[in-house]
Amino acid sequence: MTSTDSKTFEGPITITRTGKGFFTYDPEKDDLFIPDGNLHGAFPGDIVKVSITGKEPDTRTGQPREVGRVEEIVKRSRMTFVGLLVSGKEINQNPADTYLIPDWKKMYTPFLVQGESLPKGQKVLVRFTDWVEGQNFPQAVLEEIIGPAGVHETEMRALALGSGFSSDFPPGVVHEAEELEKTGQAQLAAEATAAVAAGTRRDFRGVPTFTIDPFDAKDFDDALSVQTLPNGNTEVGIHIADVSFYVRPGTSIDDEARKRATSVYLVDRTIPMLPEVLSNGLCSLNPNEDRLAVSAVFEIDHQAGIVSKWFGPTVIHSDKRFTYENAQEVLDTGEGPMAKELATLKELGEKIRVRRAANGTIAFDTPEVKVRLNEEGKPIAVEVKVRLETSMLIENFMLLANESVAEFLSKKMKEAGMTGATIFRVHDVPDVDRIANLSEFLKVLGYNLDVHGGHVKGTDLNALLASVKGKPEEYLIKMAALRSMSKAIYSTKNIGHYGLAFEFYTTFTSPIRRYPDVLGHRLVKHFTVNGPFTKEEIAEIDSLALRSSEREVAATEAERDSIKMKQVEYLESRVGEEFDAVISGVSDRGFYVELIETRAEGMVAMRNIGNDYFTYDQKRYRLIGERTKTQYALGDPVRVKLLAARVAEKELDFGLVTK
């Protein structure tokens, strides 16, 4: 939020589904309330200018609160919307008109869609055109028919398009991809030969090298090489696909990658940042093929101390493509391909991990869900992923590369006077008030969290999490601690990474699916082999960091929504059944539960809790029965009955099963 003058303020607006607006204009004061009549056509998340118009009583508390009005819409949060086309009759409007009911839950109004022969009953994409002063609804025009509602393919495409992602690439990108399909392999071979001869790429093709990825992965960003040095130390190479060799500024592929900023992984498909010829082909570190990479190479002693570091372009040849499961089998049995190399990496990685934990890296292990689908896209199983040692092995060395490259680039930029020329991955310290609330909450449960000046050390949080492991209150405390954390973002201003306890951190290890990593590779080349990095690129980095953060949030929401939709669809046939669950959230409308079996989440509304009136204790994450004094708190185990499964809304309704 910024103050534009003494009377108006500029920043993002929050709007509820009932059309009530809220605007943060002073961190020390309550949000400014903006009634629906004062929104003046603003959408949730729009950047707006607002003014304070006076005060009125709060309907909940009766206390006076400041009220405002939107004076100007500076920037729209989005211009396209996905939803269902319906006749005006279905929403009590003119039957001759057609409206879009948006899928976006934050949107508080339908759109009046203009045009002829509009396909009612279909999911579509529309573009907002105007909201004429005095009109009840915003206007839009049809851009794309997605398909009939409720069909798997329609709903998955609708999820992606609604978040601003499309599987289709523009014609310019398609043309460049077709050219790379013809010439890319020859370019790779020529670069490998010439650059190794010129000394601008190190040759790792004779060093034992492998990838470890999920069984269904098609794009392999990273590979590890391991060899014992003459002095007895171990050299570990962390080799990352050299996307920047093919994706160059000024090309259509680069322009589109900047726009997308990230790949999106839905339950049944990947919407890639790059065309398949690159993501699954020329850039992917496929086994038994020469590949170009940008690498971070470390000499590591027996105690996992870092003796030396090297960064720069390389040529590699992966000898083996492991899945997490078959690499784990080799570790467990001590037999099979790369058994010695895997054992060495496991031992060194564990020592590095222990050292990080001692320095304050916070260990929040949250479960991930995998939905298995049949050929028609119907969910046939919902499973909680088991975190294997091989997954942690890869994580240990990817973190090492990201931290070390960030430190290297920071130092080089300072020497070159290029401050602000790279994108860091930063994580701010938690909000002081949230930490204070967490500390008070923990005291009620009998735990003490040392807070100094409103701040808490990662080591103290780790000690807390370790002390509750396996106890009934573990889930409650872990969730409460997680909710007190800030969100990690991309930024050109390095403030460090609180959660990892790193002074320097960037994302370097996934350039096939993240644009900031491509920029990091260009900078590594710039500082090691005089690769080009122009003033124009530097000038755009702030906006690219902002764009990357925004697209990451959109991708994460789309991915979660795709899982949630299939969880609800999986449970649709089980309405009436009872499940074991844990309370995952509490509000003044009831409490949320997460099923133990599938990790699906839904709500137990106040009316479905029991024969009592419950009040909401916000500070202690609980509901209290006025008559019975029965309490339901975050983390409590409960037994619930599934009352309804609404696939289109991705919502589950539960009732509490009482003894």
C-alpha positions as CSV (number, residue, x, y, z in Angstrom):
1,M,0.0,0.0,0.0
2,T,1.2,3.5,-0.8
3,S,-0.2,6.9,0.0
4,T,-0.7,8.9,-3.2
5,D,-1.7,12.0,-1.4
6,S,-3.2,13.1,1.9
7,K,-6.6,11.7,0.9
8,T,-6.1,8.6,-1.2
9,F,-4.2,5.3,-0.9
10,E,-3.0,2.9,-3.6
11,G,-2.7,-0.9,-3.3
12,P,-4.4,-4.2,-3.8
13,I,-8.1,-4.6,-2.7
14,T,-9.5,-7.8,-1.1
15,I,-13.2,-8.5,-1.9
16,T,-15.3,-11.3,-0.3
17,R,-17.7,-13.5,-2.3
18,T,-20.6,-11.4,-0.9
19,G,-19.1,-8.3,-2.5
20,K,-17.6,-6.6,0.6
21,G,-14.3,-4.9,0.1
22,F,-11.4,-4.5,2.5
23,F,-8.2,-2.4,2.0
24,T,-5.1,-2.3,4.2
25,Y,-4.0,1.3,4.4
26,D,-2.3,1.4,7.8
27,P,-0.6,-1.6,9.4
28,E,-1.5,-0.2,12.9
29,K,-5.3,0.1,12.0
30,D,-8.1,-2.2,11.0
31,D,-8.7,-2.6,7.3
32,L,-10.8,0.0,5.6
33,F,-14.3,-1.4,4.8
34,I,-15.6,-0.7,1.3
35,P,-19.3,-1.5,0.8
36,D,-20.4,-3.1,-2.4
37,G,-21.9,0.2,-3.6
38,N,-18.5,1.8,-3.3
39,L,-16.4,-0.8,-5.2
40,H,-17.0,1.0,-8.6
41,G,-16.3,-2.1,-10.6
42,A,-13.2,-3.3,-8.8
43,F,-12.3,-7.1,-8.9
44,P,-10.5,-9.0,-6.1
45,G,-6.8,-8.3,-6.2
46,D,-7.0,-5.2,-8.4
47,I,-4.6,-2.3,-7.7
48,V,-6.9,0.6,-6.8
49,K,-6.9,4.1,-5.3
50,V,-9.2,4.5,-2.4
51,S,-10.3,7.3,-0.2
52,I,-11.8,7.3,3.3
53,T,-15.4,8.6,3.4
54,G,-16.3,8.4,7.0
55,K,-17.3,5.9,9.7
56,E,-20.2,3.5,10.4
57,P,-20.9,0.8,12.9
58,D,-19.5,-2.7,12.3
59,T,-22.4,-5.1,11.9
60,R,-20.6,-7.8,14.0
61,T,-19.2,-5.7,16.9
62,G,-21.3,-2.5,16.8
63,Q,-18.1,-0.5,17.1
64,P,-17.4,2.3,14.6
65,R,-15.1,1.5,11.7
66,E,-13.7,3.6,8.9
67,V,-15.4,3.2,5.5
68,G,-13.9,3.9,2.1
69,R,-14.6,4.2,-1.6
70,V,-12.7,3.0,-4.7
71,E,-11.8,6.2,-6.7
72,E,-9.8,4.6,-9.5
73,I,-8.8,1.1,-10.8
74,V,-5.1,1.4,-11.5
75,K,-4.5,-2.2,-12.7
76,R,-6.7,-5.2,-13.2
77,S,-5.6,-8.4,-11.4
78,R,-7.0,-10.3,-14.4
79,M,-8.8,-9.7,-17.7
80,T,-10.0,-13.3,-18.6
81,F,-12.3,-15.5,-16.6
82,V,-13.4,-19.1,-16.9
83,G,-16.8,-20.4,-15.9
84,L,-20.2,-21.8,-16.9
85,L,-22.5,-20.0,-19.4
86,V,-26.1,-19.9,-18.2
87,S,-29.3,-18.3,-19.3
88,G,-30.4,-15.1,-17.4
89,K,-33.4,-17.1,-16.2
90,E,-31.2,-19.3,-14.1
91,I,-30.0,-16.4,-12.0
92,N,-33.3,-14.5,-12.0
93,Q,-32.3,-12.1,-14.8
94,N,-33.6,-11.4,-18.3
95,P,-34.0,-14.9,-20.0
96,A,-32.8,-13.4,-23.3
97,D,-29.4,-12.6,-21.8
98,T,-26.4,-15.0,-21.2
99,Y,-24.2,-14.9,-18.2
100,L,-20.9,-16.4,-17.1
101,I,-20.8,-17.9,-13.5
102,P,-17.1,-17.6,-12.8
103,D,-15.2,-20.7,-11.5
104,W,-12.9,-18.3,-9.6
105,K,-14.3,-18.4,-6.0
106,K,-13.1,-14.9,-5.2
107,M,-15.3,-13.4,-7.9
108,Y,-18.5,-12.0,-6.4
109,T,-20.5,-11.3,-9.5
110,P,-21.5,-13.0,-12.8
111,F,-20.6,-11.5,-16.2
112,L,-23.1,-10.4,-18.8
113,V,-21.7,-12.1,-22.0
114,Q,-22.3,-10.3,-25.3
115,G,-22.6,-12.1,-28.6
116,E,-24.8,-14.4,-30.6
117,S,-25.3,-18.2,-30.5
118,L,-23.6,-18.4,-27.1
119,P,-23.3,-22.1,-26.0
120,K,-25.2,-22.2,-22.7
121,G,-24.2,-25.1,-20.4
122,Q,-20.6,-25.1,-21.6
123,K,-17.5,-24.1,-19.8
124,V,-15.9,-21.1,-21.6
125,L,-13.2,-18.5,-21.4
126,V,-14.4,-14.9,-21.6
127,R,-12.5,-11.5,-21.7
128,F,-13.8,-8.7,-19.6
129,T,-14.6,-5.6,-21.7
130,D,-16.2,-3.0,-19.4
131,W,-18.4,-2.3,-16.4
132,V,-20.6,0.6,-17.3
133,E,-21.4,2.9,-14.5
134,G,-24.9,2.2,-13.3
135,Q,-25.0,-1.3,-14.8
136,N,-25.5,-4.3,-12.4
137,F,-23.0,-6.6,-14.1
138,P,-19.6,-6.4,-15.8
139,Q,-19.6,-7.2,-19.5
140,A,-17.5,-9.7,-21.3
141,V,-17.0,-11.4,-24.7
142,L,-16.5,-15.0,-25.5
143,E,-12.9,-16.0,-26.3
144,E,-12.9,-19.8,-26.2
145,I,-15.3,-22.7,-25.7
146,I,-13.7,-25.2,-23.4
147,G,-16.3,-28.0,-23.4
148,P,-19.2,-29.5,-21.5
149,A,-19.1,-29.0,-17.7
150,G,-18.3,-32.0,-15.6
151,V,-16.1,-33.8,-18.2
152,H,-12.6,-34.5,-17.1
153,E,-10.8,-32.8,-20.1
154,T,-13.0,-29.8,-19.8
155,E,-12.5,-29.3,-16.1
156,M,-8.7,-29.7,-16.3
157,R,-8.4,-27.2,-19.1
158,A,-10.7,-24.9,-17.3
159,L,-8.5,-25.0,-14.2
160,A,-5.4,-24.2,-16.3
161,L,-7.0,-21.4,-18.4
162,G,-8.6,-19.9,-15.3
163,S,-5.2,-19.5,-13.8
164,G,-3.8,-18.0,-17.0
165,F,-2.0,-21.1,-18.3
166,S,-2.4,-22.7,-21.7
167,S,-1.0,-25.8,-23.2
168,D,-1.0,-24.2,-26.7
169,F,2.1,-22.1,-27.7
170,P,1.9,-19.1,-30.0
171,P,2.8,-19.6,-33.7
172,G,6.3,-18.0,-33.3
173,V,7.2,-20.4,-30.5
174,V,5.9,-23.3,-32.6
175,H,8.0,-22.3,-35.5
176,E,11.2,-21.9,-33.5
177,A,10.5,-25.3,-31.8
178,E,10.2,-26.9,-35.2
179,E,13.5,-25.5,-36.3
180,L,15.2,-26.7,-33.1
181,E,13.8,-30.2,-33.7
182,K,15.7,-30.1,-37.0
183,T,19.0,-28.5,-35.9
184,G,19.1,-28.7,-32.1
185,Q,21.1,-31.9,-31.8
186,A,23.7,-30.7,-34.3
187,Q,24.0,-27.4,-32.3
188,L,24.5,-29.4,-29.2
189,A,27.2,-31.6,-30.7
190,A,29.0,-28.7,-32.2
191,E,28.9,-26.7,-28.9
192,A,30.2,-29.7,-26.9
193,T,33.2,-30.2,-29.3
194,A,34.1,-26.5,-29.7
195,A,33.5,-25.3,-26.1
196,V,35.5,-28.2,-24.6
197,A,38.3,-27.6,-27.0
198,A,38.3,-23.9,-26.2
199,G,38.2,-24.5,-22.4
200,T,34.8,-22.8,-22.0
201,R,33.1,-26.0,-20.9
202,R,34.4,-28.7,-18.6
203,D,34.0,-32.2,-19.8
204,F,32.3,-34.5,-17.3
205,R,31.4,-37.3,-19.8
206,G,33.8,-39.8,-18.2
207,V,32.6,-39.2,-14.6
208,P,29.9,-41.5,-13.1
209,T,26.7,-39.5,-13.5
210,F,23.0,-40.2,-12.9
211,T,19.5,-38.6,-12.4
212,I,17.0,-39.4,-9.7
213,D,13.4,-38.3,-10.4
214,P,9.8,-39.4,-9.8
215,F,8.8,-42.5,-11.9
216,D,6.5,-40.5,-14.1
217,A,8.9,-37.6,-14.8
218,K,9.6,-36.7,-18.4
219,D,11.9,-33.7,-18.0
220,F,15.1,-34.2,-16.1
221,D,16.6,-30.9,-14.9
222,D,19.4,-32.1,-12.7
223,A,22.0,-34.8,-12.5
224,L,24.7,-35.7,-10.0
225,S,28.2,-36.9,-10.7
226,V,30.5,-38.5,-8.1
227,Q,34.2,-39.3,-8.1
228,T,36.9,-39.8,-5.5
229,L,39.8,-37.4,-5.9
230,P,43.5,-38.4,-5.4
231,N,43.6,-36.8,-2.0
232,G,40.7,-39.0,-0.8
233,N,38.1,-36.3,-0.9
234,T,34.9,-36.6,-3.0
235,E,34.0,-34.4,-5.9
236,V,30.3,-33.9,-6.3
237,G,29.0,-32.3,-9.5
238,I,25.5,-30.9,-9.5
239,H,24.7,-30.6,-13.2
240,I,21.7,-28.6,-14.3
241,A,20.3,-28.5,-17.8
242,D,21.7,-25.7,-19.9
243,V,18.4,-24.2,-21.1
244,S,20.0,-20.8,-21.7
245,F,22.0,-22.3,-24.6
246,Y,18.8,-22.6,-26.6
247,V,16.5,-20.1,-24.9
248,R,18.0,-16.7,-25.8
249,P,16.8,-13.1,-25.3
250,G,14.9,-11.8,-28.3
251,T,13.5,-15.2,-29.3
252,S,9.8,-16.1,-29.2
253,I,10.6,-19.0,-27.0
254,D,12.2,-16.7,-24.4
255,D,9.4,-14.2,-24.6
256,E,6.8,-16.9,-23.9
257,A,8.9,-18.4,-21.1
258,R,9.1,-15.0,-19.4
259,K,5.3,-14.7,-19.7
260,R,4.7,-18.2,-18.3
261,A,7.5,-18.0,-15.7
262,T,6.8,-21.6,-14.6
263,S,5.5,-25.0,-15.6
264,V,2.3,-26.2,-14.0
265,Y,1.8,-29.8,-12.8
266,L,-1.9,-30.8,-12.7
267,V,-3.0,-34.3,-11.6
268,D,-3.0,-35.6,-15.2
269,R,-0.8,-33.3,-17.2
270,T,2.1,-30.9,-17.3
271,I,1.7,-27.5,-18.9
272,P,5.3,-26.7,-19.7
273,M,7.1,-23.4,-19.7
274,L,9.1,-24.6,-22.7
275,P,8.1,-26.5,-25.9
276,E,8.4,-30.3,-25.6
277,V,11.4,-30.4,-28.0
278,L,13.3,-28.6,-25.2
279,S,11.7,-29.7,-22.0
280,N,11.6,-33.4,-22.8
281,G,14.2,-33.5,-25.5
282,L,17.3,-31.3,-26.1
283,C,17.5,-29.9,-22.5
284,S,16.4,-32.9,-20.6
285,L,19.3,-34.8,-19.1
286,N,18.2,-38.1,-20.6
287,P,20.4,-41.2,-20.0
288,N,23.0,-42.3,-22.5
289,E,23.1,-39.0,-24.3
290,D,25.5,-36.1,-24.3
291,R,23.9,-33.0,-22.8
292,L,25.0,-29.4,-22.1
293,A,24.8,-28.3,-18.5
294,V,25.6,-25.4,-16.1
295,S,27.2,-26.9,-13.0
296,A,28.1,-26.4,-9.4
297,V,31.0,-28.6,-8.5
298,F,32.2,-29.2,-5.0
299,E,35.2,-30.8,-3.4
300,I,33.9,-32.3,-0.1
301,D,35.9,-33.8,2.7
302,H,34.9,-36.8,4.9
303,Q,33.0,-34.6,7.3
304,A,31.1,-33.0,4.5
305,G,33.1,-29.8,4.8
306,I,33.2,-27.8,1.5
307,V,36.9,-27.6,0.5
308,S,36.4,-25.8,-2.9
309,K,33.7,-24.8,-5.3
310,W,33.6,-24.3,-9.1
311,F,30.8,-22.9,-11.2
312,G,30.4,-22.9,-15.0
313,P,29.2,-24.5,-18.2
314,T,29.8,-28.3,-18.7
315,V,29.2,-31.2,-21.0
316,I,27.8,-34.4,-19.3
317,H,26.6,-37.9,-20.1
318,S,24.1,-39.4,-17.7
319,D,24.9,-43.2,-17.2
320,K,21.6,-44.0,-15.4
321,R,18.1,-42.7,-15.0
322,F,16.9,-43.7,-11.5
323,T,13.4,-43.3,-10.0
324,Y,13.3,-42.5,-6.3
325,E,12.1,-46.0,-5.6
326,N,14.8,-48.0,-7.5
327,A,17.6,-45.7,-6.2
328,Q,16.2,-46.4,-2.7
329,E,16.4,-50.1,-3.4
330,V,20.0,-49.8,-4.3
331,L,20.7,-47.9,-1.1
332,D,18.8,-50.4,1.0
333,T,20.5,-53.5,-0.4
334,G,23.9,-52.0,-1.2
335,E,23.7,-53.7,-4.5
336,G,23.1,-52.5,-8.1
337,P,24.2,-49.7,-10.4
338,M,26.0,-46.8,-8.8
339,A,25.7,-48.4,-5.3
340,K,29.0,-46.9,-4.1
341,E,28.2,-43.4,-5.5
342,L,24.7,-43.4,-4.0
343,A,26.0,-44.5,-0.6
344,T,28.6,-41.8,-0.7
345,L,26.1,-39.1,-1.5
346,K,23.7,-40.3,1.2
347,E,26.4,-40.2,3.9
348,L,27.7,-36.7,2.8
349,G,24.1,-35.4,2.4
350,E,23.0,-36.4,5.8
351,K,26.0,-34.7,7.4
352,I,25.2,-31.5,5.4
353,R,21.6,-31.8,6.5
354,V,22.5,-32.1,10.2
355,R,24.7,-29.0,9.9
356,R,21.9,-27.0,8.4
357,A,19.5,-28.0,11.1
358,A,22.0,-26.9,13.7
359,N,22.2,-23.5,11.9
360,G,18.4,-23.1,12.0
361,T,17.0,-24.6,8.9
362,I,13.4,-25.3,9.9
363,A,12.2,-28.9,9.2
364,F,8.5,-28.6,8.2
365,D,7.7,-32.0,6.7
366,T,4.2,-31.8,5.2
367,P,2.6,-34.8,3.4
368,E,2.0,-34.7,-0.4
369,V,-0.9,-36.4,-2.1
370,K,-0.8,-38.4,-5.3
371,V,-4.1,-39.1,-7.2
372,R,-4.1,-42.0,-9.6
373,L,-6.4,-41.8,-12.6
374,N,-7.7,-44.4,-15.1
375,E,-7.7,-43.8,-18.8
376,E,-10.9,-41.8,-18.7
377,G,-9.4,-39.5,-16.0
378,K,-11.5,-40.9,-13.2
379,P,-9.7,-41.1,-9.8
380,I,-9.1,-44.7,-8.7
381,A,-6.8,-44.1,-5.7
382,V,-5.7,-41.2,-3.5
383,E,-2.4,-41.9,-1.8
384,V,-0.1,-40.0,0.6
385,K,3.4,-40.0,-0.8
386,V,6.1,-41.7,1.3
387,R,9.2,-39.5,1.6
388,L,12.2,-41.6,0.7
389,E,15.8,-41.1,1.7
390,T,16.6,-40.6,-2.0
391,S,14.2,-37.7,-2.2
392,M,16.1,-36.1,0.8
393,L,19.4,-36.9,-0.9
394,I,18.5,-34.9,-4.0
395,E,17.1,-32.1,-1.8
396,N,20.3,-31.9,0.2
397,F,22.5,-31.3,-2.9
398,M,20.0,-29.0,-4.7
399,L,19.9,-26.8,-1.7
400,L,23.7,-26.8,-1.6
401,A,23.8,-25.7,-5.3
402,N,21.2,-23.0,-4.9
403,E,22.8,-21.5,-1.8
404,S,26.3,-21.6,-3.3
405,V,25.3,-20.1,-6.6
406,A,23.5,-17.3,-4.9
407,E,26.5,-16.4,-2.8
408,F,28.8,-16.6,-5.9
409,L,26.5,-14.3,-7.9
410,S,26.1,-11.9,-5.1
411,K,29.9,-11.5,-4.7
412,K,30.5,-11.2,-8.5
413,M,27.7,-8.6,-8.9
414,K,29.1,-6.5,-6.1
415,E,32.6,-6.6,-7.7
416,A,31.1,-5.7,-11.1
417,G,28.8,-3.0,-9.7
418,M,25.7,-4.9,-10.9
419,T,23.6,-4.6,-7.8
420,G,20.1,-5.9,-8.4
421,A,21.0,-7.9,-11.5
422,T,19.8,-11.3,-10.3
423,I,16.7,-12.8,-8.7
424,F,17.1,-14.2,-5.2
425,R,14.6,-16.5,-3.5
426,V,13.9,-14.7,-0.2
427,H,11.9,-15.6,2.9
428,D,11.2,-12.8,5.4
429,V,11.2,-13.2,9.1
430,P,7.7,-14.0,10.5
431,D,5.4,-11.1,11.4
432,V,6.0,-10.0,15.0
433,D,2.3,-10.2,16.0
434,R,1.9,-13.7,14.5
435,I,4.9,-14.9,16.5
436,A,3.6,-13.3,19.7
437,N,0.2,-15.0,19.1
438,L,2.0,-18.4,18.5
439,S,4.0,-18.0,21.7
440,E,0.9,-17.3,23.7
441,F,-0.9,-20.2,22.1
442,L,1.9,-22.6,22.9
443,K,2.0,-21.5,26.6
444,V,-1.6,-22.6,26.9
445,L,-0.5,-26.0,25.7
446,G,2.4,-26.1,28.1
447,Y,5.2,-25.3,25.7
448,N,7.6,-22.4,25.7
449,L,9.0,-20.8,22.6
450,D,11.8,-18.3,23.2
451,V,10.9,-15.0,21.5
452,H,13.4,-12.2,21.5
453,G,12.1,-8.7,20.4
454,G,9.3,-10.3,18.4
455,H,11.6,-12.7,16.6
456,V,12.2,-16.5,17.0
457,K,15.3,-18.5,15.9
458,G,14.9,-21.4,13.5
459,T,16.8,-23.6,16.0
460,D,14.2,-22.9,18.7
461,L,11.4,-23.8,16.3
462,N,13.2,-27.0,15.4
463,A,13.6,-27.9,19.0
464,L,9.8,-27.3,19.5
465,L,8.9,-29.4,16.5
466,A,11.2,-32.2,17.7
467,S,9.7,-32.1,21.2
468,V,6.2,-32.7,19.9
469,K,7.0,-35.4,17.4
470,G,4.6,-38.4,17.8
471,K,2.5,-36.6,20.4
472,P,-1.3,-36.0,19.9
473,E,-0.7,-32.2,19.7
474,E,2.0,-32.6,17.0
475,Y,-0.3,-31.7,14.1
476,L,-1.8,-28.8,15.9
477,I,1.5,-27.2,16.8
478,K,3.1,-27.8,13.4
479,M,0.1,-26.2,11.6
480,A,0.0,-23.2,14.0
481,A,3.8,-22.7,13.5
482,L,3.4,-22.9,9.7
483,R,0.7,-20.3,9.7
484,S,2.9,-17.9,11.5
485,M,5.5,-18.0,8.7
486,S,5.9,-15.5,5.8
487,K,5.7,-16.6,2.2
488,A,8.9,-17.0,0.1
489,I,9.0,-14.8,-3.0
490,Y,11.4,-13.9,-5.8
491,S,13.2,-10.5,-5.4
492,T,16.2,-8.6,-6.6
493,K,16.8,-7.4,-3.0
494,N,18.4,-10.1,-0.9
495,I,17.1,-10.3,2.6
496,G,18.1,-13.9,3.1
497,H,15.9,-17.0,3.6
498,Y,14.6,-17.3,7.1
499,G,13.1,-20.8,6.7
500,L,16.4,-22.3,5.4
501,A,18.6,-20.0,7.6
502,F,20.6,-19.1,4.5
503,E,22.1,-15.6,4.0
504,F,22.1,-16.2,0.2
505,Y,19.6,-18.3,-1.8
506,T,18.3,-18.5,-5.3
507,T,16.7,-21.0,-7.6
508,F,19.2,-22.5,-10.0
509,T,18.4,-26.2,-10.3
510,S,15.2,-26.2,-12.4
511,P,15.5,-24.0,-15.5
512,I,13.3,-26.3,-17.6
513,R,10.3,-25.3,-15.4
514,R,11.3,-22.0,-13.7
515,Y,12.4,-18.8,-15.5
516,P,14.4,-17.3,-12.7
517,D,16.7,-20.3,-12.9
518,V,17.4,-19.5,-16.6
519,L,18.4,-16.0,-15.6
520,G,20.8,-17.4,-13.0
521,H,22.4,-19.6,-15.6
522,R,23.0,-16.6,-17.9
523,L,24.6,-14.8,-15.0
524,V,26.9,-17.7,-14.1
525,K,28.0,-17.8,-17.7
526,H,28.5,-14.1,-17.8
527,F,30.9,-14.2,-14.8
528,T,32.7,-17.4,-15.8
529,V,33.0,-17.5,-19.6
530,N,32.0,-13.9,-20.5
531,G,28.6,-14.9,-21.6
532,P,26.4,-11.9,-22.7
533,F,24.1,-10.2,-20.1
534,T,22.8,-6.9,-21.4
535,K,21.6,-3.7,-19.8
536,E,18.2,-4.4,-21.1
537,E,18.0,-7.7,-19.3
538,I,19.2,-6.0,-16.0
539,A,16.5,-3.3,-16.4
540,E,13.7,-6.0,-16.6
541,I,14.8,-8.1,-13.7
542,D,12.6,-6.4,-11.0
543,S,9.5,-6.9,-13.1
544,L,10.5,-10.5,-13.9
545,A,10.9,-11.3,-10.2
546,L,7.4,-9.9,-9.5
547,R,6.0,-11.8,-12.4
548,S,7.7,-15.1,-11.3
549,S,6.2,-14.7,-7.8
550,E,2.7,-14.0,-9.1
551,R,2.8,-16.9,-11.6
552,E,4.2,-19.3,-9.0
553,V,1.2,-18.5,-6.7
554,A,-1.2,-19.1,-9.7
555,A,0.5,-22.4,-10.6
556,T,0.4,-23.6,-7.0
557,E,-3.3,-22.8,-6.7
558,A,-4.1,-24.6,-10.0
559,E,-2.1,-27.7,-8.9
560,R,-3.9,-27.8,-5.5
561,D,-7.3,-27.2,-7.1
562,S,-6.7,-30.1,-9.6
563,I,-5.9,-32.4,-6.7
564,K,-8.8,-31.1,-4.6
565,M,-11.2,-31.7,-7.5
566,K,-10.1,-35.3,-8.0
567,Q,-10.3,-35.9,-4.2
568,V,-13.9,-34.7,-4.2
569,E,-14.7,-36.8,-7.3
570,Y,-13.1,-39.8,-5.6
571,L,-15.3,-39.4,-2.6
572,E,-18.5,-38.6,-4.5
573,S,-19.7,-42.2,-4.4
574,R,-19.1,-42.4,-0.7
575,V,-21.6,-39.9,0.6
576,G,-23.0,-41.2,3.9
577,E,-19.9,-43.0,4.9
578,E,-17.9,-42.2,8.1
579,F,-14.2,-41.3,8.2
580,D,-11.5,-40.6,10.7
581,A,-10.2,-37.0,10.4
582,V,-8.3,-34.3,12.1
583,I,-9.4,-30.7,12.6
584,S,-7.2,-28.7,10.1
585,G,-8.8,-25.2,10.6
586,V,-11.2,-23.3,12.7
587,S,-13.4,-20.3,11.9
588,D,-16.6,-18.5,13.0
589,R,-18.5,-20.7,10.5
590,G,-17.4,-24.1,11.8
591,F,-14.3,-26.1,11.5
592,Y,-12.4,-27.7,8.6
593,V,-11.3,-31.4,8.7
594,E,-8.7,-33.3,6.8
595,L,-9.4,-37.0,6.3
596,I,-6.7,-39.4,7.4
597,E,-7.2,-41.8,4.5
598,T,-7.1,-39.4,1.6
599,R,-6.0,-36.0,3.0
600,A,-9.2,-34.5,1.4
601,E,-10.4,-31.4,3.2
602,G,-13.9,-30.2,3.9
603,M,-16.0,-28.3,6.3
604,V,-18.2,-29.2,9.3
605,A,-20.6,-26.2,9.5
606,M,-21.8,-24.9,12.8
607,R,-25.2,-26.4,12.2
608,N,-23.6,-29.9,11.8
609,I,-21.5,-29.9,15.0
610,G,-24.0,-30.6,17.7
611,N,-26.9,-29.4,19.8
612,D,-25.2,-26.3,21.2
613,Y,-24.2,-22.8,20.4
614,F,-20.5,-22.5,19.7
615,T,-18.3,-19.4,19.9
616,Y,-15.0,-19.0,18.1
617,D,-11.8,-18.5,20.1
618,Q,-9.5,-17.1,17.4
619,K,-6.4,-16.9,19.5
620,R,-6.6,-20.6,20.5
621,Y,-7.9,-22.0,17.3
622,R,-11.0,-23.5,18.8
623,L,-14.8,-23.5,19.2
624,I,-16.4,-23.7,22.6
625,G,-19.9,-24.9,23.3
626,E,-21.8,-22.3,25.3
627,R,-24.0,-24.8,27.2
628,T,-21.9,-28.0,27.2
629,K,-18.4,-26.3,27.2
630,T,-17.4,-28.9,24.6
631,Q,-14.3,-27.7,22.8
632,Y,-13.1,-28.5,19.2
633,A,-9.6,-27.3,18.5
634,L,-7.1,-27.3,15.7
635,G,-5.4,-30.8,15.6
636,D,-8.2,-32.6,17.5
637,P,-9.0,-36.1,16.1
638,V,-12.7,-36.4,15.1
639,R,-15.1,-38.8,13.4
640,V,-17.1,-37.3,10.6
641,K,-19.8,-38.3,8.1
642,L,-19.7,-37.2,4.5
643,L,-22.9,-35.3,3.8
644,A,-22.2,-33.9,0.3
645,A,-19.5,-33.9,-2.4
646,R,-19.8,-31.0,-4.9
647,V,-17.2,-31.7,-7.7
648,A,-17.8,-28.5,-9.6
649,E,-17.2,-26.4,-6.5
650,K,-14.4,-28.7,-5.2
651,E,-16.1,-28.8,-1.8
652,L,-17.0,-31.5,0.7
653,D,-19.5,-31.1,3.5
654,F,-19.3,-33.2,6.7
655,G,-21.3,-33.7,9.8
656,L,-19.7,-34.5,13.2
657,V,-20.3,-38.0,14.5
658,T,-20.7,-37.8,18.2
659,K,-20.5,-40.7,20.6
